[in-house]
Structure formats: C-alpha cells, structure tokens
C-alpha cells in the first residue's frame, strides 16, 4: 500500500476542490495514483470534483507573435511566479516567439540555435537563456511552441501572461478576436463534437458509467426503486453528449451573448474558424511540492552531524 502524504492530499484538493478527507480516501483507494483518485472523486462527488481541475501550478508565461498570416504561440517555464514579472525573462519569451514565427525552427533545440543577443548574452537564443539563468538565479526552459503560416488569417489573445490563444480564421477580425477571448475563458478541447479525441470521450463515458453504478448502489441500500438498464444507459449517453457540447467550441454558449452559440455568432458575422491553439502555462506539468518539515528535519540532522 502506497503511503499517502499530506502533500499528495493537498495536490489533489487543489485540483478538485474536494474536502480533505474525501481526497485522502480517494488517494488510499487509488493506492496513491493521483489521476485515478481524481476519477474516483468525480464518480463520488459529481462535477463538483472537476471544477478546479484546470488550475495549473507550474510557473512561466505564454507569448504570441503575429506577422500577417504568419505567427507563433510559445510557452516558456520558470521556477517561481516572481521571475514571470522579470523584464529580461519577458523579453526573452517575446523574442523567442518572434524567432519561431520568422525562423521556423523544427523543435526547441533548433529554436535555441537561432541568432539572438540580449543583456550582454549571445550569440544564440540558447546562450541568452543560459546567461539569464546565471543572472536571475533560476532555471528556465522553452517548453513548447506552434508556428502558423499560409493564407489563413490569425487572431491572438493573451489573458495576462498565463493563457494564450491563436485562432485561424477567414472573415471578420473582431469576431475572430472575440472567439480567441472566448476560448481563453471556456477552454474548449476541439472545434466540434466530432473532433473531440476518442480517449477523452471514453474517459467521460467511464466516469458516467461508474457514477451510475454508484447511484444504483446508494438506491439499493436505501430501499429505493432502481432504474432499468435501458434508462441507465440513456443517462450515461446523455451525459456523454452533454460533455461533448460543453467542450466543443462551436456548441458552447458565446461568452458575450449566451443566447447564441459560438457557431451561431460566427455565422452571423460571416466568419469561419478553421482551427485554434490554446496554451495554459504549466498544463500537464506537476510542480514539485516541497516537504518543508522533512527539509527542516534534514537540516537539523545535518547540523548535529557536523
């Protein structure tokens, strides 16, 4: 049985907003597996356990560069929020996004090899990165980027420095900008329901199935009528269809006017969105949680041994 630490409970609680004891129970049942524990909480607590799942703990910034129909979206990470406000770090991020758009590097290594000088460091972007690490005293790295080029128009939106969106479109510029802002707020995973990745649909169906089984168990224990398999299956598929509408851009209620969907708004504006890219700082990265008590105990032990 895996040991369930306070830091594991705190991390699960931060992701789900679930009560602390429920988090501990879920982690115990999942034998310490954070992802499995999150699914267990969603089954037991419903949607309440998923509302904070988008919270990201890793630090860094997202930068965008749009030059006509060529552009780039880039994420660069660092260790603390303090560095995300450093002017040299922000300049590095913006320059890197510009270099992606202009230089079309194949990957992060190729990006680092492009010519760039800043703060007395150079002659490559990688040299500047290493120089700023020494100057600022904190590690930083280019995590990911996407370059856009062709005949499709581009609209970008940055929500602060932590969320960045680029929309590929044809039509009205203002409508495209509104869609970019909508994406930053609502975080869809695909343009249409048919584009949602199969693994996400299957995961949602598994959660809905487990939730139905849990509800049946509760009903049986309370002596209440149990729904037929046919009704249960309809509920499960209904839940999946509801999920697909919630995470597909075109089906989402438009944030500026929830009386119409994004698709309806775009049609009225004679605008077509062909694709979008959304970066949220630290998405998918687990931030190291330091055990302060253990660190202090280690330092005391080391001092006694000295």
C-alpha positions in Angstrom: 0.0 0.0 0.0 1.5 3.3 -1.1 2.0 5.9 1.7 -0.5 8.8 1.4 1.4 12.0 2.3 -0.1 15.4 3.2 1.4 16.9 0.1 -0.4 14.4 -2.1 -3.7 15.2 -0.4 -3.1 18.9 -0.8 -2.3 18.5 -4.5 -5.5 16.5 -5.1 -7.5 19.0 -3.1 -6.0 21.9 -5.2 -7.0 20.2 -8.4 -10.6 19.2 -7.4 -11.8 21.5 -4.5 -13.0 18.3 -2.8 -13.0 18.0 1.0 -9.6 17.0 2.5 -10.9 13.7 4.0 -12.5 12.8 0.7 -9.2 13.4 -1.1 -7.4 11.2 1.4 -9.9 8.4 1.0 -9.7 8.6 -2.8 -5.9 8.5 -2.8 -6.0 5.5 -0.5 -8.4 3.7 -2.8 -6.3 4.6 -5.8 -3.1 3.5 -4.0 -1.6 6.9 -4.4 -2.3 7.3 -8.1 -3.4 11.0 -8.5 -5.2 10.6 -11.8 -7.2 7.6 -10.6 -8.0 9.4 -7.3 -9.4 12.3 -9.3 -11.7 10.0 -11.3 -12.8 8.4 -8.1 -13.8 11.8 -6.7 -15.7 12.7 -9.8 -17.7 9.5 -9.5 -18.5 10.1 -5.8 -18.9 13.9 -5.9 -20.0 14.5 -9.5 -19.0 17.7 -11.3 -18.0 19.4 -8.1 -14.7 17.5 -8.1 -13.7 18.7 -11.6 -14.3 22.5 -11.3 -10.7 23.3 -10.2 -9.0 20.7 -12.4 -7.8 23.4 -14.7 -5.7 25.0 -12.0 -2.1 24.9 -13.0 0.8 25.1 -10.5 3.9 25.3 -12.8 5.1 28.9 -13.5 6.0 30.6 -16.7 4.5 32.7 -19.5 2.9 32.3 -22.9 4.0 34.7 -25.6 2.5 35.3 -29.1 3.8 36.8 -32.3 1.6 37.6 -35.3 3.0 39.0 -38.5 0.3 38.9 -41.1 -0.7 35.3 -41.8 2.5 34.0 -40.1 2.6 33.7 -36.3 3.6 31.7 -33.3 2.5 30.7 -29.8 5.1 29.8 -27.3 5.4 28.7 -23.6 8.5 29.3 -21.5 8.7 27.9 -18.0 10.5 29.0 -14.8 10.5 28.0 -11.2 8.7 30.9 -9.4 6.0 33.4 -10.1 8.5 36.2 -9.2 10.5 35.5 -12.3 7.4 35.8 -14.6 7.4 39.5 -13.8 11.1 40.0 -14.6 11.7 42.3 -17.6 14.6 40.2 -19.0 12.6 37.0 -18.8 9.6 38.6 -20.5 11.8 40.0 -23.2 13.3 36.5 -23.8 9.8 35.0 -24.1 8.7 37.6 -26.6 11.9 37.3 -28.7 11.6 33.5 -28.8 8.0 33.8 -30.1 9.2 36.2 -32.8 12.0 33.8 -33.7 9.6 30.9 -34.1 7.5 33.0 -36.5 10.5 34.2 -38.5 12.9 31.3 -38.3 10.5 28.3 -38.5 12.6 26.1 -36.2 11.9 22.3 -36.3 11.9 21.9 -32.5 13.1 23.5 -29.2 16.7 22.7 -29.9 16.6 24.3 -33.3 14.9 27.3 -31.7 17.8 27.7 -29.2 20.3 27.7 -32.0 18.8 30.8 -33.8 20.8 34.0 -33.6 19.8 36.3 -30.7 21.5 38.6 -28.2 20.2 40.2 -25.0 21.5 41.6 -21.7 25.1 41.1 -22.9 24.5 37.4 -23.7 24.6 35.7 -27.1 25.1 35.0 -29.9 22.2 32.4 -29.8 18.9 32.2 -28.0 20.2 29.3 -26.0 23.2 31.3 -24.9 20.9 34.1 -23.7 18.8 31.5 -21.8 21.8 30.1 -20.1 23.1 33.6 -19.3 19.8 34.7 -17.8 19.7 31.5 -15.7 23.0 32.6 -14.1 22.0 36.3 -13.8 18.5 35.7 -12.3 19.4 32.6 -10.4 16.5 30.4 -11.5 16.1 27.7 -14.2 14.0 28.5 -17.2 13.2 26.5 -20.3 11.3 26.7 -23.6 8.6 24.1 -23.3 6.6 24.1 -26.5 5.6 26.2 -29.4 3.4 26.2 -32.5 4.0 28.1 -35.7 1.3 29.2 -38.1 1.7 30.1 -41.8 -0.3 30.1 -45.0 -3.3 32.0 -46.4 -5.4 31.8 -43.2 -5.8 34.9 -41.1 -4.6 34.8 -37.5 -6.0 36.4 -34.3 -4.3 36.1 -31.0 -5.4 36.8 -27.4 -3.3 36.7 -24.2 -5.0 36.6 -20.9 -2.3 38.2 -18.8 0.8 36.0 -19.4 -0.6 32.6 -18.4 -3.1 31.9 -21.1 -2.5 32.3 -24.8 -4.8 31.6 -27.8 -4.3 31.8 -31.6 -7.3 31.4 -33.9 -7.0 30.5 -37.6 -9.9 32.1 -39.5 -11.4 33.7 -42.5 -13.8 36.6 -42.2 -14.4 39.4 -39.6 -11.4 40.4 -37.5 -13.5 41.5 -34.5 -15.4 38.2 -34.4 -12.2 36.2 -34.6 -10.8 38.2 -31.7 -14.0 37.6 -29.7 -13.6 33.9 -30.3 -10.0 34.0 -29.1 -11.1 35.6 -25.9 -14.0 33.1 -25.6 -11.5 30.2 -25.9 -9.3 31.6 -23.2 -12.3 31.8 -20.9 -14.1 28.5 -21.7 -11.1 26.3 -22.8 -12.8 24.0 -25.4 -10.8 21.0 -26.5 -12.0 20.9 -30.1 -13.8 22.8 -32.7 -16.8 20.5 -33.0 -18.2 17.5 -31.0 -16.9 15.2 -33.8 -13.4 16.4 -33.2 -13.2 15.6 -29.5 -10.4 13.0 -29.0 -11.7 9.4 -28.6 -9.7 8.9 -25.4 -11.5 11.9 -23.7 -14.9 10.6 -24.7 -14.1 7.2 -23.4 -12.8 8.6 -20.1 -16.1 10.6 -19.7 -18.2 7.5 -20.5 -16.3 5.5 -17.9 -16.9 8.2 -15.3 -20.6 8.4 -16.2 -20.9 4.6 -16.0 -19.2 4.4 -12.6 -21.4 7.3 -11.4 -24.5 5.4 -12.5 -23.3 2.3 -10.7 -22.6 4.3 -7.5 -26.1 5.8 -7.7 -27.7 2.4 -8.1 -25.7 1.1 -5.1 -27.0 4.0 -3.0 -30.6 3.5 -4.1 -30.5 -0.2 -3.3 -29.0 0.5 0.1 -31.8 3.0 0.8 -34.5 0.6 -0.4 -35.5 3.0 -3.2 -36.6 1.9 -6.8 -33.7 1.1 -9.1 -33.7 2.4 -12.7 -33.7 -0.1 -15.5 -30.6 -0.8 -17.5 -32.2 0.9 -20.5 -32.8 4.1 -18.6 -29.3 4.0 -17.0 -27.7 3.6 -20.5 -29.7 6.6 -21.8 -28.5 8.6 -18.8 -24.9 7.6 -19.5 -25.1 8.5 -23.2 -26.9 11.7 -22.3 -24.1 12.7 -20.0 -21.5 12.0 -22.7 -23.4 14.1 -25.2 -23.7 16.9 -22.7 -19.9 16.7 -22.2 -19.3 16.9 -25.9 -21.3 20.1 -26.2 -19.6 21.6 -23.2 -16.0 21.1 -24.6 -16.6 21.7 -28.3 -16.1 25.4 -29.3 -19.0 25.6 -31.8 -21.5 24.3 -29.4 -20.5 26.4 -26.4 -22.7 29.4 -25.5 -20.9 32.5 -26.6 -19.4 34.4 -23.6 -20.6 37.8 -24.7 -24.1 36.6 -25.5 -25.2 33.2 -24.0 -28.4 33.3 -26.0 -26.4 32.1 -29.0 -23.7 29.5 -29.6 -20.3 30.4 -30.9 -21.2 28.7 -34.2 -24.3 31.0 -34.5 -22.3 34.1 -33.7 -19.7 33.2 -36.3 -22.4 32.5 -38.9 -24.0 35.9 -38.2 -20.6 37.6 -38.6 -19.9 35.6 -41.9 -16.7 34.2 -40.3 -15.2 30.7 -40.4 -12.9 29.4 -37.7 -10.6 26.7 -39.1 -8.6 25.9 -36.0 -7.3 27.2 -32.7 -4.4 26.6 -30.3 -4.7 27.2 -26.6 -1.8 27.2 -24.2 -2.2 27.4 -20.4 1.0 27.8 -18.5 2.2 24.6 -16.9 -0.7 22.5 -18.3 0.1 18.9 -17.6 3.2 19.7 -15.5 3.3 18.6 -11.9 5.0 21.2 -9.8 7.4 19.9 -7.1 5.8 20.2 -3.7 8.5 20.6 -1.1 8.0 18.8 2.3 9.1 21.7 4.5 9.1 19.7 7.7 11.2 17.0 6.2 13.6 19.6 4.8 14.0 21.3 8.3 14.5 17.9 9.9 17.2 17.0 7.4 19.0 20.3 8.0 18.8 19.8 11.8 20.2 16.3 11.4 23.0 17.5 9.2 23.9 20.3 11.7 24.1 17.7 14.5 26.4 15.5 12.5 28.7 18.4 11.6 
